[in-house]
Amino acid sequence: MRLSWVLTVLSICLSALVTATGAEGKRKLQIGVKKRADHCPIKSWKGDVLHMHYTGKLEDGTEFDSSLPQNQPFVFSLGTGQEHVEEGRASLYKSVVSNSCKEMSCYPDFPFPEDYPNYVPNSQFLDYLKMYANRFNLLECIQFKTKVCSVRKRPDFTATGQWEVVTLREGKQESAIFDAVMVCTGYLTNPYLPLDSFPGINTFKGQYFHSREYKHPDIFRDKSILVIGMGNSGTDIAVEASHLAKKVFLSTTGGAWAISRVFDSGYPWDMVFMTRFQNTFRNSLPTPIVNWLIAKRMNSWFNHANYGLIPEDRVQLREPVLNDELPGRIITGKVLIKPSVKEVKEHSVVFNNTPKEEPIDIIVFATGYTFDFPFLDETVVKVEDGQASLYKYIFPAHLPKPTLAVIGLIKPLGSILPTGDTQARWAVRVLKGVIKLPPSSIMIEEVNERKKNKRSGFGLCYCKALQADYITYVDELLTAINAKPNLFSLLLTDPRLALAIFFGPCTPYQFRLTGPGKWEGARNAIMTQWDRTFKATKTRIVQESPSLFASLLKLFSFLALLVAIFLIFL
């Protein structure tokens, strides 16, 4: 499972909290709460002060409620996950490692420590979030162990845009009035378990459970295991089980591309794949050509068809599975790839197109999640077909007052953490009134067009619910807040930086080079990003012999690059 998704709620809420409190240094916007609704109501604005409420659940299960900062602190439990998984709460297993490298998944103004590995284990990722919270003094603004019961519009909402929030803490229910609410609950809490699609499952004598219940591979020792679903979680669990189990089957309906975290020349995959140059190049090509190039690249590691993995639908984008061990486990017979399940029997299963029954002791359903907002009325945010009617994936399009924002309800082909950070920056500008949203009719029209999932015919096809082009989406929000780097201007004033931004990895530091929340260390972070990447792997110093051929090749490549840039901008 992608750790950047698993820790979405905590990281996005911290980001939203920093953005709203102006923790970049100016603290122009503070978050406050009147503890009781029977106190004099909070006015929508008092100078630069906005009273805002955050609600959500952490991935370790703790529910939180933000009440900042004068009256009571805002809250999280920063544990690494519990052995017992509680209903309605997200979970992660002990071995989870991030699928997005540290340079691509950090906060834009807070790099990971340079000695952290490039792909961060969940315990260290949590330590990083604690460091971030301490750096911006957020813990004093957090109230833990508070359940959000309901968020309702006030009777005078059309005039004030205010919300009544009912919370439960230590058995005591309280009601408060807020001028704005940010919902950061994520979408990995409600397991999707389609048992009706598996005839005979009720007769199965073995054990079965959803992947969210999984913690350790010990339960698989010397047993025959079936994992249904080939996402990141399902693949991780199948590979882990294969080290202890007697036999492991991984069932997939549509297949998937599998890639390693280790990409060209040993570089992190997303630092190679996720660049502005490559994104521009991909989006300028017809979709069939892009899909052919993607397939060719994916098969450069191993031929997916020979391993039974090649996706059946190669038109619509499906997030690739990141697993460094999968082909090795398949080629050694430790993991067997199978089609979808036709029938489940008492002690075995039958797969489609294969008449042989396979004995099974444990079935793991890695079948994904659904999401909802039980504390919100459906008239505020309604979930249909895995989507919500949110303008820019953030604001309910139909509300007369844009005072409720949903942060992190999006699936970009990139890290969710910097995406959520950018969403929070844009949303706060809207809440402050600096940015005016279009009329509801225009926003609703845009949302409905997006839901139609029309194919543009160019670039990757982002046709599934909540999918978005990472760089394009973030740039759209950055443009709205005047924070997108101006490459043409930088080519004249700082050409080294301009080239690093366009041809190098699209690291989050680019999002804080300019505009509100500008970080003075952004340029240096960009120019030293590869140093931090190599620092984590080059733990033994080696002497490299200088190569005349390599030096000449670099020189000619640089000259060719300059010529190409000249021709492009001529």
N, C-alpha and C positions, 0 to 999 in steps of 0.2 A: 504494500500500500504506500502511496506517496506520502512521505512525512509532511511535505509542504501542504498537503490537503488535510492530513490527520491533525495538524496543529493549527489549522485555519482559524478556528474561533478565537483562540488565545492571541495569535499573532495579529490577526486583523483588528481585533478589539484594541489591542495595545496601540496599533498604528492609528486607528481612528481616535483613540483617546489623546495621543500625542498631537495629532493634527488639530483636534478641537480645542485642546488647551494651549495651542500655540507654543509647544515645547521646543520649537526650533530656536527659541531665545526671546521672542517678543511677548509671548503669553497674552496676545490680544483678545483671545477668546477663552473664557473660562466656562466650566461646567458646574452647575449648582443645582440644589434641590430643596424645596420646602418639604419638610418631613411629613406634614399632615395636610390633607386637602382642606381641612377646616380652617387652616391659617389663611391669611390674606393671599389671594391668588398671585402667582408670579406673573409679572408683565412680560410680554413677548420679548422686549429688549430693554436693557438698562445700560445705556452707553454701549460698551463693547462686550457686555456680558450676555451670553446665551445660556439658558438653562437646558441641559440636554440629558437624555437618558439612553443608556445602552443596555441591551439585553441579550442573553445567549447562554450556551452551555459549553464548557470546556471539554476537550477531548478526554480528560481524565474523569469526566462525569459531573464535575461541580457546576451547578447552575450559578449564575451571577446576575447582579443588578448593579448598575452604576448610579451612584448618587454623589456628586462631586461639588467642590471639595470642601465647602465651608461647614456643612452640617454633619456629613458622615462619609467615611471613606468608601470607594468603589471596589469590587471583589473578585478574586480568583483563588482557586487552590492550585498551586503549581506542582502537583505530584506528577509522576511519570506514568500513571495508569494503575488501575487496581486489578487484582486477580478476579474479583467478582464483577461481572458486567451488569449494570443496572438498566432496567427497561427505559427506553427513550433517550439513552445516553450513548455517546460515541465511545469507541474503544480502539486500542492499538496493541499489537503484540510486541514482545520484548526485543525482537531482532530488527525492528523497523529502522531502516536507514533512508535518508532523503534521496529522492530521484532527481532532484535539482541541485546542482552544486552550490557551494557556499557563496561564490561570487555572483551567482545569478538569483539566489533566493534570500539575500539579506535585505534588511531595511535600507532604503536608498541613502540614508545619512548615518548608517551604523554598520560598518563591515564586520564580518566574523573575525575573531582573533586569528592571526596569520598561522598559528600552529595547529588550528583545527584541521581535520581531514577535509578533503574537497567534498566528499559526500558524508553528511554528518549523521551519526547515530542519534536516536531520539533523545537520549539522556543529555547529550551535549547540546542538541538543539534547544532543549528546555533551559539549560544553563544560559544559552545565548539570550533567550527571551527574558530570563531573570535579569541579565546584565542590561538589557535594553530598558526594562522597567525601572531598574535602579538608576540608570543614566539620566532618565527623564523624570525621576521622582514620581513614578506612577503609583507605587504601592500605597502611598498615603492617600491616594484618591480612589482606592478600590475596596469595595465591601464584599466579603466572601459569604458563601453559604446562604444566598438569597434567591428564592424562587420567584420568577415572574409569573404571576397568575393571569393577568390580563393587561392589555394595552388598548384603551378605548378612546374614541374621539369625544371631546367635551361637547356639551350641548351647543356651545357658541363657537364650534370649530371653524365654521365658514368665515367667522370674523377674526378669531385669534389663532387658529391653527394648533391649539393646545391639546394635550393628551392626558388622560387620567391613567396612571399606572398603579396597579394593585400588586403588591409583593408579599411574600411570606418568609419570615425569618425567625428561627427559633420558636416556631409555633404562633407567632404574632403576625397578624395581617395588618398592613399599612397601605394607605392610599396617598398618592402625591400627584401634583400637577407639573407637567413638563412642557416646555415650548417646542421641543424637538426630541425625536427618538431615532436611534440608529440600531438596526437589528443585525446582529452578527452571529447568527446561530449556525451557519453552515448547512450542509446537506448530507452529512454522514452519520445521522443518528437513528433513522428509521430503516431497519433492514428490510430489503425486498426478498421475500421468500415465496416464490411461486410454486407451492407444493401441488397445486391442481395440474400443473404442466408435467407432472411425473407420476404416471399411472402406477399404482401399486405401492406408493411410498408408505401408505398406512399399514401395510403388511410387513414392512421391513423390520427385522428383529435386531438389527445392529443399531448403532448410534448415528444420529445426524444432527447437524447444527449449522447456523450461519457463520460466516467467516469472522464476524465481529466478536464471536465468543472465543475465538482462538487466542491462546497466549503462549503455549510451549509445545514443541514437537514430541515431548515425552509420551503423550497419549497415543502416538502412532506406532510405538515400538512393536515390531514383529507382527503388524497387522496389515491387511490389504485396504488401501485408502482410495477413495474416489473424490476428486475435487472437481466441482462443477462451476465453470466460469473461468475464462482466461484473461482476467484483468491483472493488475499488479498484485493485488492481494492473493488471488487464486494461484498465480504462478509462484509467488513467494512461498506460500504454504505447501504447494506440491513439491518444490525443490527442498524445503526444509524437511518435510516428511520423508523424502527419498533417502535421507541419511540414516533413518532409523526403521522405516517400515519394511515389510516384506515385499510389497508391491504398491506402486502409486500410479493411478490413472488420472490424467488431466483431460476433462471433457470440455470441448469448445464447439459452439454452433457455427460461428463464422470465421474462426481463426484470428490471427493477429500478427502484426510485425513485432519481432522481438529484437531489441538492441541492447548493447552493453553500455554501462556508464563510461567505459574507457573507449574513446573514439580515436580519430586520426592521431597518429604519433603519440598515443597515450593521453591526449587532452580530454577533459570532461566533455561529454557529448553535447551538452547544451551551449557550451562556450564556442563550439565549432558550428553548430546548427543554427543558433539563434543570433544572427547578426542582421543589421539593417540592410547591408548589401544583399545578402542571400534572400531576405524577406522581399525586398524590392524586385529582385530577379525572379523569384518564384511567382510573385503576383503579376508579373508581366507576361508570363507564359500561359498558354492554354492548359486547362486542367488535365487533359489526357497526357500531355508531355510531362507535367509536374509529377503525376502519378507514376509514370514510367521511370522518371529519374529517382523518385523516392524508392520504388521497388528495386531498382538497380543498386541503390545505396544500401538498402536493408539486406539484400542478398549478398553483399560483399563480405559480410561476416560469415554467413552460411546460407545455403540454398533452402529457403523456407518450405518449398514444395517437397523436398526430399525428407523433411522432418514433420510433414503433416500440419504445418502452421500457417501456410500462406492464406491471407484474408480472402474470403469469397467476394466481399464487396470492397473493391480497391478504388472506388470513386469517392464515397463519403469518407471524410477523415475520421479515423479512430485513433485515439491516443495509443502510441506504441507501448508495448510491455517492456519495462526495463528490468533485466535480470542478467547478471553476469555469469550465472551457472547453467541456465536452462539447456542450451545445446549440448553441454557436456554431460548433463544428467540423462538426456535423451539418447545420446550416442552410446552411452554405457548401459542402457536398458533400465536405468533407475526410475525414469519417468516415461510413461507410455501415453502418447497423445491419442485421444479417441473422439469420435463424433458425439452428437447429442444423445441423451439417454432415451431409449424407446420405452423401457419398462423396468420397474424396480420389483424384485421378488424378495422373499423372506431373508435370504442370505446372499443374494447376488443381484446383478443388473444386466440388462441386455441393451447394447448400443444399437443405434440405427445403422443399417447396412452391414451389421456383423451379427450373425445368428448365435454365436457362442456366448454362453452365460459366463460372466466373470464374477468369482466370489468376492464379496466386499464386506468389510467389518465396520467401516466408518465412512459416512458421506459428509463432505464439507460443501455447503452452498455459498460460493463466492459470487453471488448474483446481484450485488450492488445494493443501492439504497434509494429510498424516496425521501421527500422532505415536505414539511408543512409548517404552518405557523399557528399552533393551537392557542396561543395567547392573543391572536389577532382575529377580528371578525373577517369573514370572507369578503365583505364589502370593501375592506381595506386592501388586502392582498389575497387574490384567489389563485390557487395552483391548479393548472390544467395541463395534462400531457407532459408533466415534468418541467413546466415553465410557469413563470409568473409574469404578469403584465407590468413590467418595470422599464421605464425609460432609461436608456443607457445601462440597463441591468441594475438600476439603483432606485429610482423614484417611481412609486405607483403613478401611472399616467393620468388617472382620473381624479385624483384628489384636488380639491379647490385650493388647498394650501400645501406646498411641498415641504412638510415638516417631518416626514418619516422617510428614512433612507435605509435600504437594505445593502449591506456591504459584504462582498465575498460570494455572492450567489452567481457564480460564473465559472466556466471551465476554459480558461485560456490555454493554448499550447505553450505554456511557460509557467513560471512560478506564480502562485496565488498571492504570496506575501507582498511583493512590490505592486501587484495589480490592485490589491485591497488598499494599500497605502495611497495609491493614486486616486482610487475611488473616493477615499475619505477626504482627501484634499479638495477634490472637485465638489463633493457633497457639502462640505463645510462652507465653501464659497456660495453655494446655492442657499444654504440655511441662513447665512449672514445677509443675503440679498445682494451680494456683489454680482452674482450671475443670475440672470432671469431665465427661467425655463420658457419654452414655447407654450402657446395655448394647448389645453388638454387635447383638443381635436387633432392637432398636429402630432403630439406625442403618441396618442393612441394609434394613429395611422402608421407611425414608424414602428411601433411595437408589433402591430398586426402584420406588417410587411416582413419583419424579422421572423415571426412565427411561421410564415409560409415556407421558410427554408429554401428560398429560390437560389439556384446555382448561378453564379456570375459567369461561369465559363472560363475563368482565369484563376490561377493560383490554387491553393488547397481548398477543398470543399468543406466548409464548416456548416454542415447541415443538421447536426443533431442538437438537441435541446441544450442551451446554455453555452454552447461552444463559441469561441471567438478567436480571431487572430490576435495574438498577444501584443505584438509591437504596434499593429494598426490601431487596436482598441486603446491601448495606453496613450499613444500619440494623440488620439482624438481628445481624450480628457486633458492631456497636458496642453494642447493647443487652446482649449477653452479657458485655461487659467494662466495662459502666457508663460508656460514653463517648458515648452518643447525646445530642445536645442536647435539653433539656426545654423545649419551646416554651411550655407553659403557665406554667412558672415564670419563663421569660424575659419573657413578656408583662407580668408584674408588676414584675420587677426591671430589665429592660432592653428596653423595647418596641421601640426602634429596631433592635436586634440581632435580636429575634424576627421582626420583619417582613422584615428583610433575609434571614434564613435561610429563611423560608417562601415568600416571593414572589420572592426573588432567585435567581440561579443557585446550584445546589448545589455550590459549590466545595469542594475537599478540606479547606480550613481548618476547616470545620464539624466535621470528624472529630477535631480536636485541641483543641476548646474545653474538654473536660472528660475525666475518667477517666485511666487510666494513660497516660503519655506526653503529658500535657496540655502545650500550647505557649502560653506567655504572650502571644505575638504574634498569636494566632488571631483575636481580635476585631478588632484593627486591620486585619488582612489582609482580613477580610470587608468591613469598612466602606470600604476603599480599593480594592477589586478593580476597580471601574469606572474609577477614576483611572488605574490601570496599563494597563487596556485601551485607554483613549483616548490615553494617552501615546504608545503605539506608532504611532498613526495620525494624530494631530493634530500633525504636524511643521511645519505652517505655522499660525501664530496668526491667527485671523480674528475680526473684531468682529461679534457677533451682536446685532441690534436686539431689545430686549425687546418681547414681544407681550402686550398686555393680555388678549387672548382666551386665549392659552396659559396665562397665569398663573391666570385664573379657572377654566379647565378643570382645571388641576392641583389647585386648591383644592377644587372640587366632587368630583373623583375621590378626593381624600384623605378628604373627609367621607363619601363613599359607602363607601369602604373601611372606615372606622371603624364605620359602621352595620352593614356586613356582618359584621365581626368580632364586634360586640356581639350580633347575632342568632344567630351560630353558637355562641357560648359562653354564651348566656343559659340 
